């Protein structure tokens, strides 16, 4: 959340093993359902422009491999609604596992953090309650309230817990727009506890300078963000893109000397090719 954190279940995105209760129901074949492969696998490339952390005035560009994974299982799913393990499911409410990750940042390359320890990447995981507020029978369009609560762990040789985040969001999904594009829009506030904010915005006395006074971060409101994303399949090729606006105005850490910009825009574009599919077919919403 504080770093350039990206959930695996943003709008129109393609967890761990299920450990909770789920009562599967036979999938009804309706006019809006078709049979699709149980799984699809592919690989591609993605270009991203991300800030070093939320509130930073410096950013980095990344060219990364982009796996394409679709799995339409009963419990474990990876599709346009994200990657998740269903723990509980009813007509309007789903409880699943939500995951997110953030990229690392070298302090020597960031003016605000020079002389401070590097920021390791983080992995976040925790429960998510997904409440459908509006949705047609074939789920097009659909408006959800998403309530992910995640614990954050650093990705380094000796991983450590660095607190927790809570990011309630409204998510609108549209399908078959302009001849076949999937479109998703998400907006909402962000919150983090004291340890999480200290990881990104705290300044210990040992690293204080005349331009960077010591700072003790507090837990609480962490600003808000809005994301628009779109994707489409062209035969065996998948194309996706996103645009994110991020603001830390009013955040409890806004007065940190490490906050150099109150808002920013990030973007990404990816292309993947489907290389293999399952011979087993399952009923899936069209």
VMD Tcl script that draws the C-alpha trace (Angstrom):
set ca {
  {0.00 0.00 0.00}
  {2.63 2.60 0.95}
  {5.05 1.45 -1.66}
  {3.89 0.98 -5.24}
  {1.75 -1.92 -4.10}
  {-0.30 -3.89 -6.58}
  {-3.04 -6.22 -5.54}
  {-3.56 -9.40 -7.52}
  {-7.28 -8.66 -7.57}
  {-7.56 -5.18 -9.10}
  {-10.34 -4.45 -11.60}
  {-9.99 -6.77 -14.59}
  {-6.89 -8.49 -13.26}
  {-6.10 -12.15 -14.46}
  {-3.74 -17.48 -3.23}
  {-3.09 -19.73 -1.42}
  {-4.76 -23.11 -1.06}
  {-8.31 -22.90 0.31}
  {-8.56 -23.50 4.03}
  {-12.09 -22.40 4.85}
  {-15.67 -23.47 4.27}
  {-17.24 -23.47 0.84}
  {-20.32 -25.38 -0.23}
  {-20.05 -25.94 -3.98}
  {-23.22 -25.84 -6.04}
  {-23.64 -27.49 -9.44}
  {-23.00 -24.89 -12.11}
  {-26.18 -24.21 -14.03}
  {-25.79 -23.96 -17.79}
  {-27.71 -20.85 -18.72}
  {-27.81 -18.89 -21.96}
  {-25.10 -16.67 -20.50}
  {-22.77 -19.55 -19.62}
  {-20.40 -21.46 -21.87}
  {-17.90 -24.26 -21.39}
  {-14.29 -23.13 -21.20}
  {-10.97 -24.86 -20.42}
  {-10.34 -25.57 -16.75}
  {-6.98 -23.81 -17.07}
  {-5.04 -21.71 -19.55}
  {-1.33 -20.88 -19.40}
  {0.77 -18.36 -21.26}
  {3.61 -15.86 -21.01}
  {4.23 -12.30 -22.14}
  {5.82 -9.01 -21.18}
  {4.66 -5.96 -19.22}
  {5.97 -2.40 -19.04}
  {5.32 -0.45 -15.83}
  {6.13 2.99 -14.49}
  {5.99 3.00 -10.67}
  {6.95 5.47 -7.93}
  {9.62 4.33 -5.47}
  {6.89 4.50 -2.81}
  {3.61 6.35 -2.38}
  {4.46 10.02 -1.85}
  {7.84 9.77 -3.59}
  {8.74 12.25 -6.32}
  {10.93 9.68 -8.07}
  {9.85 6.68 -10.10}
  {11.31 3.75 -12.00}
  {10.39 1.97 -15.21}
  {10.20 -1.82 -15.30}
  {10.06 -4.36 -18.12}
  {8.90 -7.63 -16.59}
  {7.77 -11.09 -17.69}
  {3.97 -11.37 -17.52}
  {2.55 -14.83 -16.81}
  {-0.95 -15.47 -18.13}
  {-2.79 -17.84 -15.79}
  {-6.49 -18.66 -15.85}
  {-7.91 -21.35 -13.55}
  {-11.65 -21.97 -13.25}
  {-11.73 -24.37 -10.31}
  {-14.38 -24.68 -7.62}
  {-12.22 -23.32 -4.81}
  {-9.12 -21.83 -6.42}
  {-9.75 -19.34 -9.20}
  {-7.59 -17.10 -11.37}
  {-9.58 -15.04 -13.87}
  {-10.63 -11.46 -14.70}
  {-11.77 -11.03 -11.09}
  {-8.30 -11.80 -9.75}
  {-6.42 -14.70 -8.22}
  {-8.12 -15.97 -5.08}
  {-8.94 -18.98 -2.93}
  {-12.64 -19.02 -2.13}
  {-13.29 -19.58 1.58}
  {-17.02 -18.87 1.59}
  {-19.45 -18.08 -1.21}
  {-23.10 -17.09 -1.40}
  {-25.14 -15.25 -4.00}
  {-24.05 -11.77 -2.84}
  {-21.09 -12.33 -0.51}
  {-17.75 -14.03 -1.10}
  {-14.86 -14.45 1.32}
  {-11.53 -15.23 -0.28}
  {-7.79 -14.78 0.14}
  {-6.36 -11.52 -1.19}
  {-2.70 -11.01 -2.08}
  {-0.63 -7.98 -3.10}
  {3.00 -7.06 -3.59}
  {5.23 -4.01 -3.79}
  {8.53 -3.41 -5.57}
  {11.83 -2.69 -3.74}
  {13.61 0.67 -3.89}
  {17.30 1.51 -3.49}
  {17.80 4.44 -1.15}
  {20.98 5.51 -2.94}
  {18.86 6.21 -6.03}
  {16.25 8.22 -4.14}
  {17.21 11.73 -3.00}
  {14.77 11.78 -0.08}
  {16.10 8.46 1.31}
  {19.84 8.77 0.63}
  {21.81 7.32 3.52}
  {18.83 5.31 4.79}
  {18.32 1.53 4.48}
  {16.91 0.24 1.20}
  {13.21 -0.48 1.00}
  {12.69 -4.21 0.39}
  {9.77 -5.45 -1.65}
  {6.80 -6.69 0.32}
  {4.25 -9.47 0.01}
  {0.80 -9.00 1.51}
  {-1.82 -11.66 2.22}
  {-5.08 -11.80 4.12}
  {-8.85 -12.26 3.95}
  {-11.07 -10.27 1.61}
  {-14.84 -9.86 1.91}
  {-16.41 -9.15 -1.47}
  {-20.02 -7.90 -1.38}
  {-21.92 -7.59 -4.66}
  {-24.02 -4.42 -4.48}
  {-25.33 -4.61 -8.03}
  {-24.96 -7.28 -10.67}
  {-27.01 -8.80 -13.44}
  {-27.50 -12.53 -13.81}
  {-24.53 -12.82 -16.14}
  {-22.44 -10.47 -13.94}
  {-22.35 -7.70 -16.57}
  {-22.18 -5.02 -15.25}
  {-21.29 -5.66 -11.59}
  {-20.58 -3.31 -8.67}
  {-18.75 -4.77 -5.66}
  {-17.58 -3.54 -2.29}
  {-14.18 -5.13 -1.58}
  {-12.80 -5.23 1.97}
  {-9.26 -6.70 1.93}
  {-7.31 -6.86 5.20}
  {-3.71 -7.96 4.62}
  {-0.57 -8.58 6.66}
  {2.67 -7.39 5.04}
  {5.95 -9.33 5.01}
  {9.25 -8.11 3.54}
  {10.83 -10.01 0.65}
  {14.44 -10.31 1.76}
  {16.92 -12.87 3.08}
  {15.43 -12.63 6.58}
  {11.75 -11.75 6.02}
  {9.97 -9.79 8.74}
  {6.45 -8.66 9.43}
  {5.93 -4.94 8.81}
  {2.33 -4.43 9.86}
  {-1.03 -4.57 8.13}
  {-3.16 -2.70 5.59}
  {-6.88 -2.26 5.02}
  {-8.14 -1.01 1.65}
  {-11.94 -0.85 1.25}
  {-12.83 -0.15 -2.37}
  {-15.79 0.10 -4.70}
  {-15.15 -1.90 -7.86}
  {-17.16 -1.68 -11.08}
  {-16.67 -4.33 -13.76}
  {-18.01 -4.05 -17.30}
  {-17.69 -6.71 -19.98}
  {-17.98 -6.74 -23.77}
  {-17.44 -2.98 -24.03}
  {-16.82 -1.55 -27.52}
  {-16.84 -4.93 -29.18}
  {-15.16 -7.12 -26.57}
  {-13.11 -5.13 -24.05}
  {-13.35 -5.88 -20.33}
  {-13.26 -2.67 -18.30}
  {-12.81 -2.25 -14.55}
  {-12.79 0.81 -12.30}
  {-11.86 0.86 -8.62}
  {-11.78 3.66 -6.04}
  {-11.40 3.87 -2.27}
  {-9.37 4.90 0.77}
  {-6.34 3.16 2.23}
  {-5.33 2.55 5.84}
  {-2.22 1.15 7.49}
  {-1.04 0.51 11.02}
  {1.92 2.25 12.70}
  {4.49 -0.41 11.76}
  {3.49 -0.37 8.12}
  {3.75 3.41 7.82}
  {7.01 3.43 9.78}
  {8.50 1.11 7.14}
  {8.07 3.78 4.45}
  {7.80 7.14 6.20}
  {9.59 6.85 9.55}
  {13.01 8.45 10.00}
  {15.11 7.14 12.89}
  {17.33 9.62 14.72}
  {20.41 7.85 13.30}
  {19.34 8.85 9.77}
  {18.12 12.37 10.56}
  {19.76 15.32 8.81}
  {19.17 19.05 8.67}
  {16.91 18.53 5.64}
  {15.39 15.29 6.93}
  {14.39 15.54 10.61}
  {13.55 12.48 12.67}
  {9.97 11.39 12.18}
  {7.73 8.85 13.92}
  {4.92 7.61 11.69}
  {1.44 6.93 13.02}
  {-1.18 4.42 11.96}
  {-4.44 5.43 10.32}
  {-5.67 7.01 7.10}
  {-3.20 6.67 4.21}
  {-4.89 8.53 1.36}
  {-6.83 7.06 -1.53}
  {-6.43 5.71 -5.02}
  {-8.43 5.11 -8.18}
  {-7.64 2.58 -10.90}
  {-9.00 2.09 -14.40}
  {-8.06 -1.08 -16.25}
  {-8.99 -2.77 -19.50}
  {-8.18 -6.08 -21.17}
  {-9.17 -8.15 -24.17}
  {-8.42 -11.49 -25.82}
  {-7.54 -11.59 -29.53}
  {-7.44 -15.30 -30.27}
  {-4.45 -16.60 -28.28}
  {-3.18 -13.11 -27.46}
  {-4.21 -11.16 -24.32}
  {-3.74 -7.38 -24.05}
  {-4.21 -5.38 -20.86}
  {-3.49 -1.90 -19.51}
  {-4.12 0.13 -16.37}
  {-3.95 3.73 -15.16}
  {-3.78 4.59 -11.45}
  {-4.20 7.90 -9.63}
  {-2.81 7.91 -6.10}
  {-3.14 10.60 -3.41}
  {-1.68 10.89 0.10}
  {-3.36 14.22 0.87}
  {-4.68 14.14 4.43}
  {-2.75 10.96 5.28}
  {-1.45 10.64 8.84}
  {2.12 10.59 7.44}
  {1.69 13.49 4.98}
  {4.06 15.64 7.09}
  {6.87 13.06 6.87}
  {10.06 14.49 5.29}
  {10.01 11.45 2.98}
  {6.74 12.57 1.37}
  {7.78 14.73 -1.58}
  {4.61 14.58 -3.68}
  {0.99 14.44 -2.54}
  {-0.36 12.71 -5.66}
  {0.78 10.90 -8.75}
  {-0.21 8.83 -11.76}
  {1.19 5.44 -12.72}
  {0.49 3.24 -15.73}
  {1.22 -0.15 -17.19}
  {0.72 -2.13 -20.40}
  {1.04 -5.87 -20.92}
  {0.77 -8.45 -23.71}
  {0.64 -12.23 -23.21}
  {0.24 -15.23 -25.48}
  {-1.73 -18.31 -24.43}
  {0.50 -21.33 -25.00}
  {-1.52 -24.23 -23.60}
  {-5.04 -25.00 -22.37}
  {-6.71 -27.81 -20.47}
  {-8.64 -30.47 -22.37}
  {-11.15 -30.53 -19.49}
  {-14.01 -28.05 -19.92}
  {-16.03 -26.42 -17.15}
  {-19.09 -24.17 -17.15}
  {-18.07 -20.50 -16.95}
  {-20.00 -17.22 -17.20}
  {-19.92 -15.91 -20.76}
}
mol new
graphics top color blue
foreach p $ca { graphics top sphere $p radius 0.5 }
foreach p [lrange $ca 0 end-1] q [lrange $ca 1 end] { graphics top cylinder $p $q radius 0.2 }
display resetview
